[in-house]
């Protein structure tokens, strides 16, 4: 069975039939990427359930009764347009560079908070890392093997809030740097720079893909960005970014 992120979500939600549940459980036993997705979604749901309940006004019941007894505007006349507007706002907002930067800074911090980064391919050889991602459907730009004391370690696919990203790790002493190739919307021109969650981030555009560099030190980000300046005319991807096939 190949990776099916939507079925993993259904499995976490307990919404699958018995046969599909058994198939997903068997797949999770051999696919680290889908196990990571399942763990991430369980953690997200757990955190949502731990949110404190909103405080309700003491006169809520009386106010509800009053409005039911004396209706003014039918709820659907304003609720449906409001829901549609909120949905459109969310879809638009997920492509903002600040939101993309927040997603990537969060994943960078998560991966490097472990005692050892959770790479699926380990190598200091940039060509080997690129071939590994290409074999799974993602073309990556020509990667540097290292720069200014940062050395290539490995890579993997990481689940973000609403997409997957190819994630390449660099380490050097106590410094860490990530290079991402991200699918999905990201609305900026040729480049965007900013900070999120205490990290410096540079977004670059090439062949319809978003390339992102994340590190604590801005000088590390700019050093790696400079290596891409003359090499971002890389090949157009053969197909959309997908999670790796086990």
N, C-alpha and C positions, 0 to 999 in steps of 0.2 A: 504494500500500500504506500503510495506517495504522500507527501505532506499536503494536508488539507486544513489550513488555519481556521476556516469557518467551522469545520467539524470539531476541531479542538475546542473552540469557543462553546459550541453546543454541548460537548462533553463536560466541560467545566460547569455549565449551567444545568446539567442533568436533563437536557432536552432531547437526547437521542434515544432511539429504540435499542432493545437489548443487543441485537446483532451488531449494529454500528458501534455501540459502546464497547463491545468486546473487541472489535477490529481496531478502534482507536487505542484501547488499552494495550493491545499487542504492539501497535506501532510506536507508542510512547516508550515501550521497553527498549527500542532500538534507535530512537531518534532524539538526540539531545536538544535539537532546535525546538521540536514540538513540546518536549518536556519543559523547556525554558518558557515557552509561550504559556503552557498550562499553569506553571508555577506563578508567572507574572499575573495572569488573569485571576487566579485564586487570591493572590495577595491584594490585588486591586479591589476585589469584591469584599475581602475581609476588612480592608481599611474603610470602605464605604459603610459597612455595617457598624463600624466602631465610631462613626461620626455621631456627635451628641444630637439628640432630638431637638428640634426647634421649640423654643418656648412659645406657648400659646396664650393669647389674651384670656383673662379670667372671664370676660363676657362673650367669648367666642360663640358658645351655644346660643345665647340670646340673639346675637347678631345674625347668625345663620338662619334662625327661625324667622327673624324679622324680614330678611331678604327673600326667604321662600314665600312668606305670606304676602309680600309686596314686591313682586319682581319688577325690575326696571327694564333692562335690556336682556333678551335671550342670550344665554352664555355662549352658544355656538356662534353667534354673530361676531363676537370679538375673540373667542378662544381659538377658533381654527385659524384665522388670519395671524394671530399672535404666535401660535405654534409654528406655522409655516415661516414666519419671519425669523423666529429663533433658530429654526433648522437651517435656513439660508445663512444666517449670521455665523453659525458654527461651522458650516462647510466653507464659508469664505475665510473665517478666522484661522482655520487649520493650515492655510497656505501662507500666512504671514511669516516673514523671515524670523521675527522674534519668537513666534510659537515653534517653528522648526528648530531654532537655536535652543529653546528651552527643552524640547524633546531630546536633542542630541547631547546637551550638557548633562541632562539627567542620566542618560544611558552611559555616557563616559564615566561619570562618577560611580554609577552602580558597578560597572565592570571592573574598574580599578580599585574599588573598595575591597575586593576579594584578596586573599593572600596570594593568589595566582590568577591572572586574567583567564576567563573561561573560553579560550580559543578552541576552535575546532580543527584548525590547521596551524601547525607550529613550524616556522621557518624564518631565517634571516634573509632568505632569497626572495626578492621582490617578484621575480618572474614566476616562481613556484606559487606564491600567494595569488598572483593574477590568474594563473591557469586554474587554480582550485575554484575561484569564484566564476571564471568563465565556464567551467564544466557544469556549473549549476545555474547558468543563465544570466550572469551579471558580468558585463564588461567594466573593468576598473581602469582608471588612468594609469599611466606609467608611474609606479610608486618608487620613491627613493628608498634605498636600503637603510639610510640613516642620515642624520644631519646634526651637527653641533652636539655630539654626545648622545643623541637619541638613536636607538637601534631598533630595527624592525623585529617584532616578536612573532606575530601570527595574525589570525583573523577568524571571523565567524559571522553569521547572520544574527542580528539582534532584533527582537520585537520592540517597536515603539508603541505609542498609544494607539495609532491607527494604521500602521504600516510596518514593513520590515526594512532593514537597512544592512548593507554590507559594511562591516566594522573591522578596520585594520588597526592593530595595536603597535605602539612604539613606546619603549621605556629607556631610561638612562638615569641611573642613580635613583633619586627620589622624584624624578620628572616623568610625566606620562603625557602621551599625545595620541589622539585618535584621528583617523581619516575615515570618513563615511561616504558611501555612495547611496543616495536616498531616492526612492521612487516617490511618486505622488506629487501633489502641488507644493510649490514654493515660489512665491511671487516676489521676484526681485530682478534687477537687470543682469549685468554680467557678473557682479560681485556684491557682497554685503559683508560688513564687519560689525561686530558688537560684542557684548558680554552678557552672560546668563549664568545664574547660579555660581558666580565667582570664577567663571571660565571665559577665556577669550575665544571667539568663534569667527571663522571666515567661511562664507558660502561662495562657491564658484559655480558657474554654469558651463556645461559642455554637452553637446549632442542630446539635448533634451533631458539630461540628468543633472541632479544637484550633487556636487562634491562639497563636503564640509570638513573643516579641520578644527579640532577642539583641543585646547590645552590650558593650563593655568596661566602660563607666561605668554604674553602677546608676542614676544620675540621668537618663541618656538613656533607659534602659528605662522608668523610671517616668513620664517626661514623655510618651512615646508611649502607654504604657498608660492614662494619664489621658485621652487623646483618645478611647480606645475605651470608656471607662466608660459614657458615655451613648449609644453608638452600636452596641453589640454585639447588639442585637435585629434583626440583619440577616436578609435573606430566607433561608429554608431552601434548601440547594442542590438543584438540579433533578436532579443525578445525582452519583454518587461521583466523587471526585478521580481523574483519569486523566491520563496524559501527554498533551501536545498532539498533535492530529492534523495531520499535515503535508499 
